Amino acid sequence: MSSPIVDVHTHIYPPSYLSLLRARTTVPYLLDLPAPAAPRLIILPSDDNGALAPSSRGRPIGLEYSFIEQKLLFMSTHNIDVSVISLANPWLDFLPPGEALSAARDINDELEAICKESKGKLYAFATLPVSAPSDEVVAEINRLQQLSHIRGIILGTGGLGSGLDDVALEPIWAMLEKSQLLLFLHPHYGLPTEVFGPRAQDYGHVLPLSLGFPMETTIAFVRMWLSGVFDRYQRLRVLIAHAGGTVPFLAGRVESCVEHERHFRDEKGRQQERRGIWNVLRQNVWLDAVTYSELGVRAAIEAVGVERVLFGTDHPFFPPLDEGTKEWVSVKANVTAIEKALDGNNDAVRAVLGLNILECFLKEEGGKKKQYLESI
């Protein structure tokens, strides 16, 4: 049997979620246009620009965003054996507290049903009712352990609304550590629009996606580390999207700043004890390889170790713009980057493309490790 290819970063907007967006008129929402034009997905504040024609706002959302048949076709085209699907941003962050729990349950049950019907091709990261009271969030994490195809949860950098250093997240961290469900940390909010200057609209989504998302992710993870989350929950398991943003490049600078920051010294000048950021990266963190460059993959490997880097596609985002193209340039770029970064080490290439996820999804039960992806 050849080594499997497993896509750990691949999204979907299930039909029930699109119904939620269609019922809204403020960001995030779905803007339907006259046929045959595709609906427009308006999920970023910059997308909701009344000065633009409706057909130029946001991004077109085709069948690949919500129809699982399109996901499976994409997998077949690119020789992907298994995908771990997740609800795409902005998840359920926008829902009123009273509606969040029921919506999360419905979507998570829908993801479980989709995966069950796939006969081993699909698993999922669940979504959380982040605007609900924390006890309801904990209850949903507990329930997720009974869903046989759920392998973790996806969470935005906003956490429950105040970032990932928010003390209100403590019971959520505790439950995630106890359950050993993997936390997939993913950006959405980016940086303030003003950062990109008055001509930002001239560049489409390039600045917020290429720069805003990675910096957002970096800031969120560093806030987690600075607040001591990984000291209190030393078995917490985190997968960071887009090769960790800029964490691999800036972790040394962050640690140096802490070393020289008086705020982290007590009255006798002694530095507060905390796990080093490199220690956390190499023991608690996995990075996907969605970086499109050899240098980015090498940085990810240096940061967490080659055994903790995982292949992803970010499907259905970044589709080919040329009509009739079957192979996605974005997928080829990621695979090529992995191959070049590992420079002839075929065993390591196979590990990143699929085998690493086996260890990532192992779960201890009764003192023994049980394989999470039984189909591989």
N, C-alpha and C positions, 0 to 999 in steps of 0.2 A: 504494500500500500504506500503510495506517495505521501509526502508530508502535507497536512491540510493547510489551507489558507483561510484565516479567520479575520473577519472585519469587525473590529471592536468599536469603531466610530462610524455609525451609519444611522440616519434619522428617518422618522416618518411622522406625518400628521394624519392620524387615523380619521376616518369620516366623522366620528363624533366630535373630535376636536375642531375640525373645519366648521362644523355646525355652530360651535361656540363662537368662533371668530366671525361667522356670517351674521350672527345676531348682534354684533357690536358696530358702533360707528366711531369709536375712538381707538387709538393705538393700544393693543394690536387688533387688527380687523382684516377681513377679507373683502376686497373690492371686486364685485362682479361686473363684468363689462359685456356689452352686446356680443352675441355669438358672431363669428367663431373665435373671438379673442379669448385668451385664457384669463382667469381671474388674477388679480394682483394681490400679492401678500404684503401687507403693510405692518411690519413688526418693529421698525425703528422709528424714533421721532423724526429723523431726517427723511424717511419715506413719505411722511404725511405732509407733503408740500403742495398747498393749493395753487401755487404758481405754475405747477407742472400739469400737463394734460393727464387725465386719469390713466391712460395707457403707458405713461412714463413713470408712474409712481411705484415705489417698492420693486418687486420682482415678479415675473410671471410664474404661476404655480401650475405645472402640468400634472399629468397622471402619475408621474414618478414620485411625487411628493406624498401621495396618499394610498395608491393602489399597490397592494403587496405583490401582485403579479408582476408589476414593473420592477420591484425590488429583486424578486427571484430571477427575472430576466437579466437584470444588471449583474447579479452574482454569476449567472451562467456565462455571460459574455466575458467576464473577467476572471473566470476559474476560481471563484470564491466558494469555499465549501460551506462555511457557517458564518452568519452575521449576528451580532448582538445589537438589536435595534433599540432606539430610544426616541422618545418624544422630542421633537426639535424645540428650540427656544421660540417664545419665552415661557414655555411650559404652562403652569397654572398660576404664575406669580400675580397676575392681574385680577384674579377672582376675589369677590368679597368673602370674608371669613366663613359666612354661613353656607356658601356654595362649594367651597374648596374640597372638603372631604368626599362628598358624594361624587364630584367630578373626577377626583383622583382614583377612587375605587372603580368607577366605570371605565376609565381609560386603561388602568392597570389590568383589569379583567379582560378588556378588549385586546391588549397586547398579549396577554397569556393565551387567549383563544387563537389569535393569529399564529403564535409560535407553535402551539399544539398541533395545528393543522399542517404545519410545514414539515412534519415528520423528521425533526432533527436538524433542519437547516437554519432555524431561527431561535434565538434566545433574546432576552430583553433586559434593559435597565428600566426600572419603574420610575414614575414621577411622584412627587410628594405634594400634599396640600399645604404649601408653605405659609399661606395667609391664615390658616386655621390655628386654633390654640395648640400649643406644643404637645399636649397630651393626645390630641387627635393625630398629630403627625407621628408620634411614637407608636400609637395603636396601628396606624397603617403600615409602618415598617414591620411591626410584629406580624401583621396579617400577610405581608408579602412573602414571608418565609414558608407559607403554605402553598404558594404558587410555584409549580415545579419548573417553570421556564424563566423565572425572574432570577437574575444573577447579580443585581445591585440596584442602585438608584442613581439617577442623574439629578444634579443640583446646580443651580445657577450661582454666580458669585455673590448675589444679594442675600443668600441664605433665607432667613425668615423676613428679610426686609432691611436689616441693618448691617449686613456684611457677615463674614465668617468668623469674626472675633466677637460676635454677639453672645453674651452669657446665656441668652434664652435658648441657644443651640445646645447647651450642655446635655439635656436628656436625649437629644437626637444623636449627638456624638456617642453617648453611652450605649444607646440601642444599636447603632451601626457597628460599634466595636463588639458588642455582645453577639450580634447576629453574624458578624463577619461578612456582611454584604458589602460589596465594593462601592465606594462613592466615586461617581464619575463627575468631576468638576468641570463645568463648561461655561464659557462666557456668553453674554448677550448685550449688556448695557454699554460696553465700550468706554470711551472717554467723552467728556463734555464736547458738544459739537463745536464750540468756539475754538478748541485746540486746533482744529483742522483749517481754520481761517475762512475768510469770506468767499473763497472760490471752491469750497469743498464739493458743492454740487457738480462742478465741472468734471469731477473725477469719479462720479458714481459712488459705488460702495468700496472703492479701493482703500481709502484711508481708514475708515472704521473697521473693515474686516482684516486688513493686513497689519495694521498698527494698533488700533483701538482694542480689538479682542485680545491679542497677546499681552498687552500691558494690563488690561483689566484682570486677566487670569493671574498674572504675576503678582499684582497687588493683593488679590484675594488670598492666594496661598501664603504670601509673606505675613499677612495679618493673622492668619491661622497660626502660623509658627510663632510669631511674636507674642501672641496672647497665651501661649502655653498649651494649645490644644493637644499637641503631640506628646507633651510631657504627661498630661492627665490621661490620655487615651493612647497608650503606646502600641496597641494592636490595631488601631484604626488604619484602614486600607483605602488609598486614594489613587484614582487614575486621573491624571490631568490632561486635558485636551490640548491639541495643537503643539505637541512636544513640550508642554510645560510653559508655553508663552515664551517669556525671556528669562525664566527661572534658571535654566542651565548657564546662561551667560552672566547673570547678575547675582547668583547666590553668594559668591565670594565677597562681592562688594557689600551685600546686605549684612553678612556675618561680620565683616570688618567695621561697618558702621555701628553695629551693636557693641562690639568690643570697645569702641571709642566713645560710646554714648553714656554720659554721666547719669542719665535717667535710669539706667539699668545697674547702677551701683547702690549699695546700701550706705548708711551713714558712716560706716568705717571704710568705705571705698572698695568693698568687696563686690565682685560681679555676681549678679543673680545666676544661680545654676539653671541651665536649660540644655536640652539636647541640641547639639549642633545641627545646623541646617543640612549639612552634607550627610550626617547620620540619619536624619529623617528621610531625606531623599532616597537613600540606599536601603532603608528598612521598611518604610511605609508607603512609598510612592512608586507608581508605574507611570510611564509617559507613552502616549500614542506617537506614531511616527508621521502624523499628518503635518508635514513641514515643507514638503516639495523641494527639499535641497539636501545634498550630501552633507554639507556643513551642519545643517540643523539636526540631522540624524546622528552625526558624530557627537554633537554637543549633548544630545539626549542620552546617548550611550555613556559618555563620560560622567554625566550627572547621576544616573541611577544604575548603570550596569547594563550590558547588552541583554541580560536575561529579563529585564524589566521594561523593555521597549516593545510595543505592540503595534501591529499593522492596522491602519484604518483608512477609510476613503472619504468620509464626510458626505457621502451620498445622502440626499439627492442634490446637494449644493455643488456649485462649480461644474455644471453640465457643459458639454461641448456646444459652442455657439453655431458651428457650421451644420446645417441641416443634413441629415442622413448619416452623420458620423456615429458609429457604434461604440468604438473604443474611446473611453474618456481620457483626455490628456491629463487630467488631474490625477487619475489613478496610476497611469503610466509613470508620471513624474514621481509619485511616492515610492513605487516599486523600484524604479531606477535609482532613486536616492539611497534606498536601503542597500541595494546591491553595490553601489559605488562606495558607500561609507564602510562596508564590510569587506570590500576589495578581495574577492575570491574566497572568502571564508563561507563556503556553501552551507555548512552546518549552522552558522550564526544567522545566515539569511533565512534559512528554513525556520529557525527559532523565532525570529522577529515576525515573519509572515504568518505564523500560526502556533507553533509549539509552545512559545512562552505563555500563552494564555491558559494552557493546561495547569501550570503551577499557580497562575494568578487566580484561577477559579477552583482550586482545591479547597475543600472545607473539612475541618476536623470534626469528626463525630465519634464519640466514645473512644477518644484517644487515637483514632485512626483517620487517615485522610481519605475523603471520598471525592471522586472525580465529579465536577459539576457539569462538564460537557460530555455526557455519556456517548454521544454520537461520534466523537472523534477517536 
